[in-house]
Amino acid sequence: LTIGFIRAVACQQDDVSESTMETFWGSESYQIPVYSLLYPQESSTREMKSLDGLWKFRLSPSLQPQTGFEHQWFANNSVWYNNPEVLDMPVPASYNDIPTDGAIRDFVGWAWYFRTFYVPQSWNEKVSR
């Protein structure tokens, strides 16, 4: 019996976006690099700022999925601090893979993230599109 499957892995290194397609057929493994031109690249006309890091994270109640919208969690900083329902969550990552709590790992519904950051001053002089 031979079983095969494909796993895709993406990484960003040295300003080059590279995805690797790793195929398995039986006991053989092959890695095929795939380069993408669609991944955002910094250039003279595009400046990027990474938002990777720890973000505040919380789930909407399963039986009341609109709670975050109704209480405007997106505009109310106070709901994100000193709140036992808020966790620190690394980004990028899948919240289903990080905590050991099964209620979070198996959650289906609205998940909210919050983080403050500074916009580079040079962006104030540029036109937003």
C-alpha positions as CSV (number, residue, x, y, z in Angstrom):
1,L,0.0,0.0,0.0
2,T,1.5,3.4,-1.0
3,I,0.0,6.5,0.5
4,G,0.9,10.0,-0.9
5,F,0.2,13.5,0.3
6,I,1.4,17.0,-0.2
7,R,2.4,19.5,2.5
8,A,2.9,23.2,1.7
9,V,5.3,25.3,3.7
10,A,5.8,29.1,3.2
11,C,8.6,31.2,4.5
12,Q,10.0,34.7,4.1
13,Q,13.8,35.0,4.0
14,D,16.1,37.6,2.6
15,D,13.2,39.5,0.9
16,V,12.3,36.5,-1.1
17,S,9.1,34.7,-0.6
18,E,9.5,31.0,-1.0
19,S,7.0,28.2,-0.7
20,T,8.1,24.6,-0.6
21,M,5.8,21.9,-1.8
22,E,6.9,18.7,0.0
23,T,5.5,15.5,-1.5
24,F,5.5,12.1,0.1
25,W,5.0,8.9,-1.9
26,G,5.5,5.8,0.3
27,S,8.9,6.3,2.0
28,E,10.2,8.9,-0.5
29,S,10.1,12.6,0.2
30,Y,10.7,15.3,-2.4
31,Q,10.9,19.1,-1.8
32,I,10.0,21.4,-4.7
33,P,10.7,25.1,-4.2
34,V,7.9,27.4,-5.5
35,Y,8.6,31.2,-5.8
36,S,5.8,33.6,-5.7
37,L,5.7,37.1,-7.3
38,L,2.4,37.9,-5.5
39,Y,3.9,38.1,-2.0
40,P,4.3,41.8,-1.0
41,Q,7.8,43.0,-1.5
42,E,9.3,46.2,-0.1
43,S,10.5,48.5,-2.8
44,S,11.0,52.2,-3.4
45,T,7.3,52.7,-3.6
46,R,6.2,50.2,-1.0
47,E,7.3,50.3,2.7
48,M,6.3,47.4,4.9
49,K,5.9,47.1,8.6
50,S,5.7,43.7,10.3
51,L,2.9,43.3,12.8
52,D,4.3,39.9,13.9
53,G,4.4,39.4,17.7
54,L,2.1,39.0,20.6
55,W,-1.5,40.2,20.1
56,K,-4.4,40.4,22.6
57,F,-6.9,37.7,21.8
58,R,-10.4,36.7,22.8
59,L,-13.3,34.7,21.5
60,S,-16.9,35.8,21.2
61,P,-19.2,33.7,23.3
62,S,-20.5,30.8,21.2
63,L,-24.1,31.5,22.0
64,Q,-23.8,35.2,21.5
65,P,-21.4,35.6,18.5
66,Q,-22.3,39.3,17.9
67,T,-21.1,40.4,21.4
68,G,-17.8,41.8,20.1
69,F,-19.6,43.9,17.5
70,E,-22.4,45.0,19.9
71,H,-19.9,46.1,22.6
72,Q,-17.5,47.5,20.0
73,W,-14.5,45.5,21.1
74,F,-12.7,47.0,18.0
75,A,-13.0,50.5,19.4
76,N,-12.8,49.9,23.1
77,N,-9.3,49.5,24.4
78,S,-10.5,48.8,28.0
79,V,-11.9,45.4,27.1
80,W,-8.4,44.1,26.2
81,Y,-6.7,44.8,29.5
82,N,-7.1,43.3,33.0
83,N,-9.6,40.8,31.6
84,P,-9.3,37.1,32.3
85,E,-11.0,36.3,29.0
86,V,-8.1,37.9,27.0
87,L,-5.0,35.9,26.2
88,D,-1.7,36.8,24.6
89,M,-1.5,35.1,21.2
90,P,1.5,35.0,18.9
91,V,0.9,36.2,15.3
92,P,1.4,34.7,12.8
93,A,0.0,31.4,14.2
94,S,-3.2,29.6,14.3
95,Y,-5.0,30.0,17.7
96,N,-6.2,26.4,17.3
97,D,-2.7,25.2,17.6
98,I,-1.3,27.3,20.5
99,P,-3.4,26.9,23.7
100,T,-3.9,23.6,25.4
101,D,-7.5,24.4,26.4
102,G,-9.8,22.3,24.2
103,A,-12.5,24.9,24.3
104,I,-10.2,27.3,22.4
105,R,-8.5,24.7,20.3
106,D,-11.9,23.4,19.0
107,F,-13.7,26.8,18.8
108,V,-15.6,27.8,15.7
109,G,-16.8,31.3,15.6
110,W,-15.6,34.9,15.9
111,A,-12.0,35.3,17.2
112,W,-10.8,38.8,18.0
113,Y,-7.3,40.2,17.9
114,F,-6.1,43.5,19.2
115,R,-2.7,45.3,19.1
116,T,-1.5,48.9,19.2
117,F,1.4,49.9,17.1
118,Y,3.1,53.0,15.8
119,V,2.9,54.1,12.2
120,P,6.2,55.3,10.8
121,Q,6.2,59.1,10.6
122,S,7.2,58.9,7.0
123,W,3.9,57.4,6.2
124,N,2.1,60.6,7.2
125,E,3.5,62.3,4.1
126,K,2.4,59.5,1.8
127,V,-0.9,59.1,0.1
128,S,-2.9,56.1,1.3
129,R,-4.6,53.8,-1.2
